Amino acid sequence: MVTIKVDLNSRYGLNPAHSEVVEACKIVESCDALDMGCSNGRNAVYLGQLGFNVTAIDTNPGAVDMLQSISTQEHMDNIKAQVYDINNASLGEDYGFITCTVTLMFIDPARVDEVIADMQERTLAGGYNLIVCAMNTEENPCPVPFPFTLKTGQLSDTYEGWELIKYNEDVGTMHNGAKLQFATLLARKPS
Ligand SMILES: C[S@@+](CC[C@H](N)C(=O)[O-])C[C@H]1O[C@@H](n2cnc3c(N)ncnc32)[C@H](O)[C@@H]1O
């Protein structure tokens, strides 16, 4: 197991990696990874330090530039940051691990099925997808007007035939006390 000796996230003022990325990395071994909606790279930098070969994509050129400059300064040539619109659903390469944390809800709702189908197709046999996305249900209406939210069971249904390593639709509490439900999925593609 690789131990991270220098906290690059703190050095560059990034938040710690998403807790589900940290959890997933206890199972997923270093491989070619795609970070979808990377922002300025809290997850990409973490994955890069663990030895993943990371492609990090986002529509925000400022965020992509910041991540690219971190990888250049740290001589981490295993992190490549690129401007890319996820709505295109046309990933050009295959990956062992695709992570998409708190990003899917910003995607054009009409494109989400295509986006997930493309992620699944571009995952190598035996590889993993991690998705964390807000939900909007009768019991827990989403308090934030995201363009897209998931319905109960929608994400697990989309991964039928994959091994669900982790799946939950837990309800969390925001800083202002409002309830926000998220679907969290770590799934393994059949080998
Ligand atoms: C809430 S942030 C999540 C960042 C990161 N995944 C994390 O866990 O910290 C959502 C990110 O998705 C990006 N995003 C939104 N729509 C996108 C799109 N169509 N294509 C690529 N990135 C997009 C935003 O620019 C933003 O950086």
Ligand as a Chemical Component Dictionary entry (heavy atoms), coordinates in Angstrom:
data_LIG
# 
_chem_comp.id                   LIG 
_chem_comp.type                 NON-POLYMER 
_chem_comp.pdbx_formal_charge   0 
_chem_comp.three_letter_code    LIG 
# 
loop_
_chem_comp_atom.comp_id 
_chem_comp_atom.atom_id 
_chem_comp_atom.alt_atom_id 
_chem_comp_atom.type_symbol 
_chem_comp_atom.charge 
_chem_comp_atom.model_Cartn_x 
_chem_comp_atom.model_Cartn_y 
_chem_comp_atom.model_Cartn_z 
_chem_comp_atom.pdbx_ordinal 
LIG C1  C1  C 0  -19.036 20.471 -7.144  1  
LIG S1  S1  S 1  -17.674 20.402 -8.223  2  
LIG C2  C2  C 0  -17.036 18.791 -7.818  3  
LIG C3  C3  C 0  -15.557 18.715 -8.037  4  
LIG C4  C4  C 0  -14.904 17.366 -7.699  5  
LIG N1  N1  N 0  -15.428 16.266 -8.436  6  
LIG C5  C5  C 0  -14.917 17.096 -6.236  7  
LIG O1  O1  O 0  -15.329 16.006 -5.802  8  
LIG O2  O2  O -1 -14.488 17.973 -5.491  9  
LIG C6  C6  C 0  -18.384 20.117 -9.821  10 
LIG C7  C7  C 0  -17.418 20.290 -10.952 11 
LIG O3  O3  O 0  -18.034 19.849 -12.157 12 
LIG C8  C8  C 0  -17.606 20.716 -13.193 13 
LIG N2  N2  N 0  -18.566 20.612 -14.302 14 
LIG C9  C9  C 0  -19.841 21.034 -14.335 15 
LIG N3  N3  N 0  -20.388 20.763 -15.528 16 
LIG C10 C10 C 0  -19.438 20.150 -16.269 17 
LIG C11 C11 C 0  -19.396 19.638 -17.580 18 
LIG N4  N4  N 0  -20.457 19.709 -18.389 19 
LIG N5  N5  N 0  -18.252 19.076 -18.017 20 
LIG C12 C12 C 0  -17.168 19.003 -17.215 21 
LIG N6  N6  N 0  -17.141 19.476 -15.950 22 
LIG C13 C13 C 0  -18.268 20.060 -15.478 23 
LIG C14 C14 C 0  -17.571 22.079 -12.548 24 
LIG O4  O4  O 0  -16.782 22.989 -13.298 25 
LIG C15 C15 C 0  -17.001 21.738 -11.180 26 
LIG O5  O5  O 0  -15.595 21.834 -11.168 27 
# 
loop_
_chem_comp_bond.comp_id 
_chem_comp_bond.atom_id_1 
_chem_comp_bond.atom_id_2 
_chem_comp_bond.value_order 
_chem_comp_bond.pdbx_ordinal 
LIG C1  S1  SING 1  
LIG S1  C2  SING 2  
LIG S1  C6  SING 3  
LIG C2  C3  SING 4  
LIG C3  C4  SING 5  
LIG C4  N1  SING 6  
LIG C4  C5  SING 7  
LIG C5  O1  DOUB 8  
LIG C5  O2  SING 9  
LIG C6  C7  SING 10 
LIG C7  O3  SING 11 
LIG C7  C15 SING 12 
LIG O3  C8  SING 13 
LIG C8  N2  SING 14 
LIG C8  C14 SING 15 
LIG N2  C9  SING 16 
LIG N2  C13 SING 17 
LIG C9  N3  DOUB 18 
LIG N3  C10 SING 19 
LIG C10 C11 SING 20 
LIG C10 C13 DOUB 21 
LIG C11 N4  SING 22 
LIG C11 N5  DOUB 23 
LIG N5  C12 SING 24 
LIG C12 N6  DOUB 25 
LIG N6  C13 SING 26 
LIG C14 O4  SING 27 
LIG C14 C15 SING 28 
LIG C15 O5  SING 29 
# 
